[in-house]
Amino acid sequence: MGLKKESFKELKTILTASGLPSYQEIFDIADEVTDILMSEKTEYRPVASDGEVGGLLDFKDVTEPLVVVPDLHARPYFLLNILSYKMESGKTIFEALEDKDIFLVFVGDILHTERNTRDRWTAAALEFAENIYTGPAISAEMKEGLSLLCGLMKLKIMFPHNCHILKGNHENIYNYTGDGDFGFRKFADEGNMCRLFIQDYYGDDILYMIHCFEKNLPLLFLGNKCLISHAEPKIPYSRKELIDARMLGSVVEGLTWTENDAAQEGSVEATIKNLTGLEDCGDYVYLGGHRPVNGNYKLRQNGLYIQFHNPGRQNVAIVKSDKKFNPNLDIVEVAK
């Protein structure tokens, strides 16, 4: 129990830090987690055609409960509340991870706050207009985003087999357009502003280390009763396309950027069948975030695709292998 308390304390210290993480802290954590991701050439993560780690995580035979987390968007307190949340077993999610009793999957989108922060982004944009790249507004934003990023990377280091982070459309620290990625802006020029902040405050080395972490993230998780990706699959994808996803820009785009009503009808059902070999989808559902919803969830594609990213709530989805997922019962809020 002492080891659990110390490990949790270490994560809590990262997530509740009063200032920005140091250069060395980010460098060391990003270096270690990238080594883990690059060597994740395992039975559950098949190797791509180029010999690098593939984009598919295959855990269809696991029977442990699966906790799925929608977009975090620079909310370190959300991650802390997730880890402190008590499951039906009486264990917190962190304790269950330590005992390898659950799997924890994040759909991506780590940086860039999107709730009640329009004024801060506006203030940051004014700073950047004056060529001030590390002013108070953007520094406050990056403190939250980088604390969360370091906490997530540390969690993956602690539990490499049971904790998985998928790539979202915001995992693009270079703010690059190409290979399925696109530069991002919403309230302001967030993608470019975050890039310039890191370059000015930390230097190009840290920018590159975060990029290495991002480019080695998987894109789709296949579980016992569900599929998970950041966004609704734009078209049906085969197992081979998903394994080779990072070599195929259209697959990256199709799993991270799909707008509402832009996906091909039947893409979810076909992808489930392609990966499971089932003649019908049975008890499977497909979970994703990306586009915000009102309430706890929105059903798409005849109820097979469940969006559950509500920026105003701290919801997670709990999927069990002995029953079909019910969004009315199995999406729970972890906020205290």
Buried (B, 14 or more C-beta within 10 A) or exposed (E): EEEBEEBBEEBBEBBEBEEBBEEEBBBBBBEBBBEBBBEBEEEBBBBBEEEBBBBBBBBBEBEBBBBBBBBBBBBBBBBBBBBBBEBEEEBBBBBBBBEEBBBBBBBBBBBBBBEEBEEBBEBBBEBBEEEBBBBEBBBBBBBBBBBBBBBBBBBBBBBBEBBBBBBBBBBBBBBEEEBBBBBBBEBBBBBBBBBBBBBEBBEEBBBBBBBBBBBBBBBBBBBBBBBBBBBBBBBBBEBBBBBBBBBBEBBBBBBBBBEBEEBBEBBBBBBBBBBBEEEEBEEBBBBBBBBBBEEBBBEBBEEBBBBBBBBEBBBBBBBBBEEEBEBEEBBBEBEE
